[in-house]
Structure formats: C-alpha cells, structure tokens
C-alpha cells in the first residue's frame, strides 16, 4: 500500500468506522447513543479510567423512529440499555468459538441472563423466565479464537480484552440504574434491562460439536469443521480481580438501606413474595459479599455479533424486551 493510503489502514483498525455504523443503526431503532462510556478499573495501586465504545439507551414503549410518538403522553414501563464494544479486524480473519459441551441443565450459562431484566428494585415484577427464549435461540459458547485464514496465525487476546472491558463496565451500569430508579416514587420506579454486546466486522463460526482432531487434519475447507453463526452468546467467568472491583462499586448501594423510598420497595416485595430471597437489601448485601449466584447472573454472559447482523440483533432484543414487559405487574 502506498504511503498516502496508510491513513486508511489506521482508520479502519481504530474501529471508529464500525462504531459509526453501529451508532447509526441504534439511533434508527430509537436509541440515544453516547460514544464514550467511562468506567474505572483498578490495577494494584493504580486506577485506570477506561471506556466502552457505545452506550445506547431507550425505553419501553419504544419511541417511534420517525418521531411521531409524543413522549409526553406515554407512560414509560422500563428502560433498556446496551453496551457495545467494537473491533474492526483484518478481512482475512475469522472468529472461531468453542461451543458449550454441556447439556443445558449443566451449563454454566443460564437462560434469561444475557438480556438482564432487573425488576428487584422496583414496584413491578416481571416473570423470571421472560427473556429465556432469547438465549435458547442462540449458540452458547465458552471461548473464542481469531484465525487468520490466509496466514494461519491465531490469537485469543482480542476476545479476552473485549469481553473483559464489557464485564468491568457492567457494575457501574447496574449500580447507577439502581440508585437512579429506586429513589423515584414507588409507582414510577420502573424495571431496567441491559445487555453487553461485542461487535465485529469479521465472520463468526462455531466449531462443530462432533469435530475431532482427525477431521481437522483431513479437512480442506474451514467450513467443513465449523458452522457460521452471525450472532452467539459467550459465557466468561469472572476473575478474583473483577470480584473485588465489583464489590467496591456495589458498595455505593449500601446507603440505600437507610432510604425511606428503598424501604417502601423492600416491604412491598417482602409482602408479595413472603420470603427474604431476592429482596433489594438481600441482593445488595449478597453483591457486597461477592456472592457467586448474583455475580454469575449479572456479569458473565455476553453477545458476540457480526456487524451485518447487528440491525437484526437490535430488533430481536427490542422484541424480547417488549414481550417480557407484557408480564409486568404492579406490586401493591
């Protein structure tokens, strides 16, 4: 490539064009987009300010993309937020994923935990499996690998870095939504939904579950041992470092236990469920203690999507959110 065209390689590798495309899609679907969602990540004695490429926010009922719906006359029933991290890669690259080998009931991934529905801090309840159909329709994987199909080079750092960035950003998203909504009037305190997405320009594949080393040795085409998957779910466990960082972020919620408005929600839900499980203060205490149940449910499942499928993915998320909100009930 001539020197006067090297700017093109640099610009594409920055992922900014992919961000721009994704941002346009999100705005066309009724989202407001922030292209610089910051979060803090501690590394020993240092605290680094990092960012996610796109933070998209909308609400149900979803706004009319043509702007014909008046927001003044619509009762908001929930808020939906998407965090999108973008990676522009070389066109010869492909991303290959290891499928979850477990039976569904033994999988570390849980149905309904990719599009998180957080209703436990509101006066409304949503059926616990309302988003399970979303996970059931996508391949579930446990790790990924980038392969240069022309050179044969492999690298898994791009996945580990991107997923880690999304994971470390989620506790701030959760904490700030809880703090914002639980201080509303109890009848106006709505549930919120959120979902992390890792977006790329390259093709995605899942390794065939019955593939063997011998089959790979004899295969002449990549597609003989792998299946295209324009969108998939990846489960990624958290590290001790993330657990510590999450507990530090969640500690901001401790003050809610002194809040009169939060206590209203606590008492309403205790009367409704007749149980101490999954009450707001119980969840706050469990997260502050680094309870694995809640850390798994909230911070370990991610969507990976190729940009040609991104518009369809956003439509699907909106559809699942609308369907889930049809089960919303006010707790008296």
PyMOL commands that set and color helices and strands:
alter all, ss='L'
color gray80, all
select helices_A, chain A and resi 3-13+16-28+71-73+104-106+132-136+157-182+186-188+213-218+222-224+240-258+260-273+280-288+292-299+307-325
alter helices_A, ss='H'
color red, helices_A
select strands_A, chain A and resi 32-34+37-43+46-52+54-60+78-87+93-99+116-118+124-125+139-148+154-155+191-200+203-207+226-228+231-235+301-306+329-330
alter strands_A, ss='S'
color yellow, strands_A
deselect
rebuild
show_as cartoon
